[in-house]
Amino acid sequence: MRDLQKKAIEVLNKNWKEGFSIPCANLYPFQWFWDSGFIAIGFAHFDMAKAEQEITTLLDTQWENGFMPHIVFHTESDSYFPGADFHCSDLHSESSKKYKSTGMTQPPVTGFVLQELYRISDNKAETLKFIETVIDKVYHNHMYFYKNRDPKNEGLVYIYHNWESGTDNSPIWDDIWETMDPPEYTFERRDTTHVDASERPSKREYDHYLYIIDIAKEHHYSDEKIAELSPFLVQDPLFNAMLIKSNQSLINLYKLIGSSKEKVNQLEMWQEKSIKSFNHKLFDEEIGAYIHYDLRNERPLRYLSSSSFSPIFANIPSKERAAAMIQVMMETFGNEDQYLCASFDPTSERFNPKKYWRGPVWVNLNWILYNGLKQYGMDDIAERVKQDTIAIVENNGFYEYFDSRKEMHENNNAGYGGNDFSWSAALLIDLLND
Ligand code: GLC
């Protein structure tokens, strides 16, 4: 175990770029929003200064309106498509004047990451001082979401692109692609020069991705116009669970700091409304778990994915609902021949255990589920998630994602996508030290 931890630390130090971390070399050569949050949790165990710097740099990229971009292009690199020249974040009048970025965001993890830094820290007074210097930016980010991403005032925010979900190539988005007919773009993919094409999305899928961005760009990334016109407008249970978890962490931290009563009141109001709507609108009784909602076409997207169970991390379901839901998870995803937790329903025709979010196991989702299970006192299943996570990394290395089928691990080559991947290392360190 000590060896594994040592290797994980090496991966993080290798991907550290003077002020921020990249998810992995070549495939993802910039700073990604939610990756940075998970990475900071790993650093907190052995280098708190880097953990704090990671978050400081990330929050420095915030736009004037509170928006946080999903990729920050700190350096020129042509190993990634679509890069800064495609996204043109400066089209938005309030975008960062200092950094080029995308005009999309990612799951808002920063709030709960700050609380994790506090939990891990062995100098809590110092860490709280650091948190005081950045917490208002995170609050501003939440304000942005509730103000601009909730057109019906439900307490549930939308995403307008699959790249905002973090689960970029989930089969759930297939239902959205069926409603669209984008033009055929001419472009040079870079991802498939680093990673086997069978593990990545298709050319036609990329046409959809680029087209949604083009529509947003045409309207200078105006939130109002996006809400009105984007063919992709989804309420995602993982994304909203991250926001709710982060709301709660901000409440806890502001209380510890002992200031900002008004902000705490506002957060508590959001929290109450969001959790209520979440349980009402995103829970599917028949499926027995949470699902996505297609706000553009006003229809539920009735599929099971690892995102379906993530609300336990944010204490959203009641104890009874959580217990029944985890039973569904174990029956569908938890057979002895599978590692927990496949990213998509293994019984579905759309399941593909080798392809990017269409089936493989991801360390960050496992970490979310592990912590959620522990909160509900489901220690045995939590332990299985933890041991499965350690096993897939030990068998194969610090890959981006892993085959869920145990038989595929016999030759230790069931890790896919990028290697020496930062969040796989960071969250493994956290699991090993728990
Ligand atoms: C992939 C993942 C996304 C992640 C990014 C960088 O695009 O789908 O969640 O943030 O890689 O690691």
Residues whose N, C-alpha, C, O or C-beta is under 5 A from the ligand:
A	BS01	GLC	P23 Y28 W32 D35 G166 T167 D168
